Amino acid sequence: MIRLRNLSRVYGQGPSATAALRDICLEIPEGAFATVVGTSGSGKTTLLNILGGLDSGYLGEAQVAGRELRALTDRERSAYRNETVGFVFQHFALLEHLTALQNVALPAFFANAREPAPERRAAEVLARVGLGERLHSYPGQLSGGQKQRVAIARALYRRPRLILADEPTGNLDTATGAQIISLFEELNREDQITVVVVTHEDFLFKNVTCKVRLEDGRQVEGAPC
């Protein structure tokens, strides 16, 4: 599903140029559970941004589901982000004035076509992540683990083929983080969703299909071409 060839990302020009990624070459098959690990500044988030269609200023090739991401028009890239990819972030990115149900239904407002029964779909995915009883709770009424489950439900709303998670356990204690990891593994196993997780805590992951390690923007481990 993911195919990268000689992928590099350089910021700036001339003597001040900084290489965030250098000649990454890897393949992650559809249905895989992959972790991307490395120290701060190793290029993990840059890689995730490229895979998510948020950054097209790279060199080399980045294909997801057979499509070269840089070749997509702005409209196609927006559709790709809305329909193919679900994003999960470390800081949850929930709107405090909206209920869990309303937060999860937000992707409906960014869809090109009117979404039928958005709250029904939102309730469905909230139940899928174990929050069927907290539909009308506000983020301030939820624990950290529950907030992250709401964020995962929002990522699932459009039935994505790929979930990209950036340090999803970073704001959680170890026990709660382990529960969130188990949920990702369940979604990968039962729903056949490809999952790519950036993490510092790779020791918590027990069922990884593919592990990619970056150091100073270079790939030192994982799924070579």
SEPA-442429 format. One record per residue (C-alpha): residue number from 1; residue in one letter; x, y, z. Coordinates in Angstrom, 2 decimals, m for minus. Example, Ala and Ser with C-alpha at 12.3 -4.5 7.8 and 13.67 -1.06 7.14 Angstrom:
BEGIN
[1,'a',[12.30,m4.50,7.80]] [2,'s',[13.67,m1.06,7.14]] 
//
This chain:
BEGIN
[1,'m',[0.00,0.00,0.00]] [2,'i',[2.85,2.40,0.87]] [3,'r',[5.83,2.52,m1.47]] [4,'l',[8.66,5.03,m0.99]] [5,'r',[11.64,5.34,m3.32]] [6,'n',[14.62,7.59,m2.57]] [7,'l',[12.38,9.86,m0.54]] [8,'s',[14.08,13.00,0.75]] [9,'r',[12.80,16.19,2.32]] [10,'v',[15.04,19.25,2.51]] [11,'y',[14.06,22.54,4.13]] [12,'g',[15.74,25.74,3.00]] [13,'q',[18.42,26.26,0.37]] [14,'g',[22.16,26.65,0.15]] [15,'p',[24.40,26.40,3.24]] [16,'s',[21.43,26.72,5.57]] [17,'a',[19.52,23.79,4.02]] [18,'t',[18.45,21.07,6.45]] [19,'a',[17.68,17.51,5.37]] [20,'a',[14.80,16.10,7.44]] [21,'l',[14.68,12.86,5.41]] [22,'r',[17.44,11.31,3.31]] [23,'d',[16.82,8.66,0.64]] [24,'i',[14.13,6.68,2.46]] [25,'c',[13.28,3.49,0.59]] [26,'l',[10.66,1.14,2.00]] [27,'e',[7.40,m0.69,1.42]] [28,'i',[4.55,m1.22,3.88]] [29,'p',[1.94,m3.67,2.57]] [30,'e',[m1.79,m3.12,2.84]] [31,'g',[m3.14,m4.34,6.15]] [32,'a',[0.19,m3.96,7.95]] [33,'f',[0.74,m2.53,11.41]] [34,'a',[3.89,m0.40,11.26]] [35,'t',[5.75,1.66,13.83]] [36,'v',[8.15,4.49,13.02]] [37,'v',[10.66,5.06,15.82]] [38,'g',[13.62,7.33,16.41]] [39,'t',[14.83,10.17,18.55]] [40,'s',[13.39,13.67,18.39]] [41,'g',[14.37,15.33,15.13]] [42,'s',[14.97,12.05,13.30]] [43,'g',[12.31,12.79,10.66]] [44,'k',[9.38,10.73,11.99]] [45,'t',[6.73,13.43,11.84]] [46,'t',[8.00,14.67,8.49]] [47,'l',[7.52,11.17,7.09]] [48,'l',[3.99,11.00,8.51]] [49,'n',[3.12,14.41,7.03]] [50,'i',[4.21,13.23,3.59]] [51,'l',[2.20,10.00,3.87]] [52,'g',[m0.81,12.04,4.97]] [53,'g',[m0.68,14.34,1.97]] [54,'l',[0.17,17.33,4.16]] [55,'d',[3.62,17.92,2.64]] [56,'s',[4.29,17.62,m1.09]] [57,'g',[7.67,19.37,m1.16]] [58,'y',[9.69,16.15,m1.16]] [59,'l',[12.10,14.57,m3.64]] [60,'g',[11.78,10.99,m4.86]] [61,'e',[8.59,8.93,m4.85]] [62,'a',[5.82,8.53,m2.29]] [63,'q',[2.98,6.27,m3.38]] [64,'v',[m0.04,5.25,m1.32]] [65,'a',[m2.56,2.82,m2.79]] [66,'g',[m0.84,3.14,m6.17]] [67,'r',[m1.05,6.94,m6.33]] [68,'e',[1.94,9.26,m6.35]] [69,'l',[0.99,11.84,m3.74]] [70,'r',[2.92,14.74,m5.25]] [71,'a',[1.07,14.29,m8.56]] [72,'l',[m2.33,14.89,m6.95]] [73,'t',[m4.05,18.22,m7.49]] [74,'d',[m5.01,20.25,m4.43]] [75,'r',[m8.56,18.96,m4.75]] [76,'e',[m7.42,15.36,m5.14]] [77,'r',[m5.06,15.71,m2.18]] [78,'s',[m7.88,17.05,m0.04]] [79,'a',[m10.09,14.12,m1.08]] [80,'y',[m7.23,11.73,m0.28]] [81,'r',[m6.91,13.14,3.24]] [82,'n',[m10.67,13.05,3.80]] [83,'e',[m11.41,9.63,2.33]] [84,'t',[m8.29,7.45,2.51]] [85,'v',[m6.46,8.61,5.64]] [86,'g',[m7.48,8.95,9.28]] [87,'f',[m5.24,11.09,11.52]] [88,'v',[m4.67,10.64,15.26]] [89,'f',[m2.52,13.11,17.20]] [90,'q',[m0.76,13.19,20.56]] [91,'h',[m2.81,16.16,21.82]] [92,'f',[m6.22,14.75,20.75]] [93,'a',[m7.20,17.90,18.76]] [94,'l',[m10.77,17.92,20.09]] [95,'l',[m12.96,21.01,20.20]] [96,'e',[m13.84,21.63,23.83]] [97,'h',[m17.25,23.20,23.10]] [98,'l',[m18.45,20.16,21.15]] [99,'t',[m19.65,16.85,22.52]] [100,'a',[m17.90,13.58,21.67]] [101,'l',[m20.61,12.90,19.08]] [102,'q',[m20.16,16.33,17.49]] [103,'n',[m16.36,16.06,17.46]] [104,'v',[m16.51,12.70,15.70]] [105,'a',[m19.01,13.99,13.13]] [106,'l',[m16.75,16.92,12.15]] [107,'p',[m15.40,15.18,9.00]] [108,'a',[m18.94,15.36,7.57]] [109,'f',[m18.60,19.14,7.37]] [110,'f',[m15.49,18.82,5.18]] [111,'a',[m16.98,16.28,2.78]] [112,'n',[m17.67,17.39,m0.79]] [113,'a',[m21.13,15.82,m0.74]] [114,'r',[m23.73,16.06,2.00]] [115,'e',[m23.24,13.22,4.45]] [116,'p',[m26.40,11.27,5.30]] [117,'a',[m27.07,10.85,9.03]] [118,'p',[m23.66,12.03,10.30]] [119,'e',[m24.60,11.62,13.97]] [120,'r',[m25.67,8.02,13.37]] [121,'r',[m22.26,7.22,11.88]] [122,'a',[m20.53,9.11,14.72]] [123,'a',[m22.45,7.09,17.32]] [124,'e',[m21.51,3.89,15.49]] [125,'v',[m17.76,4.55,15.60]] [126,'l',[m17.89,5.81,19.18]] [127,'a',[m19.47,2.49,20.13]] [128,'r',[m16.73,0.76,18.12]] [129,'v',[m14.05,2.31,20.35]] [130,'g',[m15.92,1.60,23.58]] [131,'l',[m17.57,4.99,24.19]] [132,'g',[m21.16,4.22,23.30]] [133,'e',[m22.27,5.58,26.67]] [134,'r',[m20.39,8.90,26.38]] [135,'l',[m21.88,10.33,23.18]] [136,'h',[m22.97,13.59,24.79]] [137,'s',[m19.97,14.13,27.05]] [138,'y',[m17.71,17.11,26.45]] [139,'p',[m13.91,16.67,26.32]] [140,'g',[m13.58,18.27,29.75]] [141,'q',[m15.69,15.44,31.17]] [142,'l',[m13.48,12.71,29.71]] [143,'s',[m10.21,11.13,30.82]] [144,'g',[m7.13,11.29,28.62]] [145,'g',[m7.69,7.77,27.36]] [146,'q',[m11.33,8.53,26.56]] [147,'k',[m10.32,11.68,24.68]] [148,'q',[m7.92,9.65,22.56]] [149,'r',[m10.68,7.13,21.84]] [150,'v',[m12.87,10.00,20.63]] [151,'a',[m9.99,11.10,18.38]] [152,'i',[m9.65,7.56,17.02]] [153,'a',[m13.41,7.39,16.41]] [154,'r',[m13.16,10.65,14.44]] [155,'a',[m10.33,9.13,12.38]] [156,'l',[m12.57,6.13,11.64]] [157,'y',[m15.57,8.22,10.62]] [158,'r',[m14.88,8.14,6.86]] [159,'r',[m13.89,4.44,6.84]] [160,'p',[m10.20,5.09,6.03]] [161,'r',[m7.87,2.49,4.56]] [162,'l',[m4.92,4.02,6.42]] [163,'i',[m4.57,5.45,9.93]] [164,'l',[m1.57,7.67,10.70]] [165,'a',[m0.97,8.22,14.40]] [166,'d',[1.65,10.66,15.72]] [167,'e',[2.70,9.74,19.28]] [168,'p',[m0.87,8.69,20.21]] [169,'t',[0.19,7.50,23.69]] [170,'g',[2.48,10.45,24.45]] [171,'n',[0.02,12.16,26.81]] [172,'l',[m1.17,8.96,28.50]] [173,'d',[0.09,6.86,31.39]] [174,'t',[1.56,3.47,30.53]] [175,'a',[m1.56,1.44,31.36]] [176,'t',[m3.90,3.71,29.39]] [177,'g',[m1.40,3.88,26.52]] [178,'a',[m1.36,0.09,26.38]] [179,'q',[m5.16,0.09,26.04]] [180,'i',[m4.98,2.53,23.14]] [181,'i',[m2.34,0.39,21.45]] [182,'s',[m4.58,m2.66,21.87]] [183,'l',[m7.39,m0.73,20.19]] [184,'f',[m5.16,0.11,17.21]] [185,'e',[m4.13,m3.55,16.97]] [186,'e',[m7.79,m4.60,17.06]] [187,'l',[m8.71,m2.15,14.28]] [188,'n',[m5.80,m3.43,12.23]] [189,'r',[m6.68,m7.08,12.79]] [190,'e',[m10.48,m6.98,12.58]] [191,'d',[m11.11,m4.07,10.20]] [192,'q',[m8.02,m4.64,8.01]] [193,'i',[m6.96,m1.00,8.34]] [194,'t',[m3.30,m0.26,7.64]] [195,'v',[m1.88,1.50,10.72]] [196,'v',[1.33,3.54,10.89]] [197,'v',[2.27,4.84,14.34]] [198,'v',[5.08,7.26,15.18]] [199,'t',[6.21,6.47,18.71]] [200,'h',[9.00,6.70,21.26]] [201,'e',[7.49,3.75,23.12]] [202,'d',[7.88,0.93,20.62]] [203,'f',[8.48,m1.54,23.48]] [204,'l',[4.71,m1.38,24.17]] [205,'f',[3.84,m2.72,20.70]] [206,'k',[3.64,m6.52,20.56]] [207,'n',[2.05,m7.24,17.16]] [208,'v',[3.99,m5.06,14.76]] [209,'t',[4.21,m6.21,11.13]] [210,'c',[6.83,m3.66,10.15]] [211,'k',[9.20,m1.48,12.18]] [212,'v',[10.98,1.52,10.68]] [213,'r',[13.77,3.24,12.60]] [214,'l',[15.08,6.65,11.60]] [215,'e',[18.27,8.38,12.72]] [216,'d',[19.09,11.90,11.54]] [217,'g',[16.63,11.51,8.69]] [218,'r',[18.10,8.22,7.49]] [219,'q',[16.41,4.85,7.55]] [220,'v',[18.48,2.43,9.61]] [221,'e',[15.91,m0.35,10.02]] [222,'g',[12.77,m1.62,8.36]] [223,'a',[11.03,m2.86,5.22]] [224,'p',[13.63,m1.97,2.55]] [225,'c',[12.69,m1.91,m1.14]] 
//
